[in-house]
Amino acid sequence: MNDTEKLIIEILNKIRPYIQRDGGDVEYPRFEDGIVYLRLLGACVGCSAADSTINDVIEQILVEEVPGVIAVEQVL
């Protein structure tokens, strides 16, 4: 695991309690070519706010805080 991945995981661990508060969770499978791939779990699966959580919250934070991250994609 490289430094970028360590930073991604560190930030996800800070965001995770807010997602878990609503009964969901997030799993980090991989980082590839500037894209962080995430899997939403629990109440996030099928939730109408899932895209907003990925794009407006998680992606915005990771792009701002982690050099080299350009996007976040959800994997099923």
C-alpha positions in Angstrom: 0.0 0.0 0.0 1.4 3.4 -1.0 1.2 6.7 0.7 -1.7 7.9 -1.4 -3.8 4.8 -0.5 -2.9 5.3 3.2 -4.2 8.9 3.0 -7.4 7.8 1.2 -8.1 5.2 3.9 -7.3 7.8 6.7 -9.8 10.3 5.2 -12.4 7.6 4.6 -12.1 6.6 8.3 -12.9 10.2 9.3 -15.9 10.3 7.0 -17.2 6.8 7.9 -18.9 7.7 11.2 -21.2 10.2 9.4 -22.2 7.5 6.9 -22.6 4.9 9.6 -24.9 7.3 11.5 -27.5 6.8 8.8 -27.0 3.0 8.7 -24.6 2.8 5.8 -20.9 2.2 5.3 -18.2 2.5 2.7 -15.6 0.0 1.6 -12.4 0.9 -0.3 -11.4 -1.8 -2.8 -8.8 0.1 -4.9 -7.2 3.2 -6.3 -6.2 3.2 -9.9 -5.2 5.9 -12.5 -6.4 8.7 -10.2 -9.7 7.1 -9.5 -10.8 5.9 -6.0 -13.2 3.0 -6.3 -15.7 2.7 -3.4 -18.4 0.2 -2.5 -21.4 1.5 -0.5 -22.8 -0.9 2.1 -25.8 -1.2 4.4 -28.5 1.5 4.1 -26.5 3.2 1.4 -27.3 0.4 -1.1 -30.2 1.6 -3.2 -30.5 4.9 -1.2 -31.6 7.9 -3.3 -28.8 10.0 -1.7 -26.0 7.5 -2.5 -24.9 9.4 -5.6 -24.8 12.6 -3.7 -22.8 11.0 -0.9 -20.2 9.8 -3.4 -20.1 12.8 -5.7 -20.8 15.8 -3.4 -19.2 14.6 -0.2 -16.6 11.9 -0.5 -15.3 12.8 -4.0 -15.0 16.5 -3.1 -13.1 15.8 0.1 -10.7 13.2 -1.5 -10.0 15.4 -4.6 -9.2 18.4 -2.3 -7.2 16.4 0.3 -5.3 13.7 -1.6 -2.9 14.6 -4.3 -3.4 12.5 -7.4 -7.1 11.8 -6.8 -9.2 13.0 -9.7 -12.5 11.2 -9.2 -14.4 8.7 -7.1 -16.4 5.9 -8.7 -18.9 3.5 -7.1 -18.5 -0.2 -7.7 -21.2 -2.8 -7.1 
